[in-house]
Amino acid sequence: MSSVVHPELKDFEYECDELGVPLFCWFEYEPAQIGAREPGSGIQLEPDYPATYTLCHAYLPGSDVDISPVLYPGLIRHIEEKMEDFCQGW
């Protein structure tokens, strides 16, 4: 595990098959938001937004070097989706 700690972020260990190693990832969490509704009729005035997890940092085991800037966008989105799946069980 990396010795780097980000107390304001949520952590998650992702077993990265693409790289063949685990990644210790840190995410920014934004809760779901329900858009405004018109009183009485309930007609939606603003869109709803789902909860999101955004990858902020990713470390290799035993490393303090953030490799998230060099991960390809498809892998980042995949890791974020895995975090969302993992957190739905909470």
C-alpha positions, 0 to 999 in steps of 0.5 A: 500500500502507498504511504500517501494519504488523502483524508478528504478523498475516498480510497479503493484498491483496484486489482488492475488486470490491464497492468497486472498489479493492484493500484491504490486509488483515491477518488473525489466523491460527488453525491447524487443531486435531484433537480428542482421540481415544480410544486404541485404538479411535480414537473421536472425543471432541472435534470437529476445527476447521479453520484460520481467518483472521479479518480484523483490519484493512483499509486503502485504498491510501495510507491509514492508516485501518482501515476494517474496522469499517465493512465489512458482515459479508458482505463480511468473510466473503467476504474471509476465504474468499478468504484461506483459498483463497489460503493453501491453495496454500502 
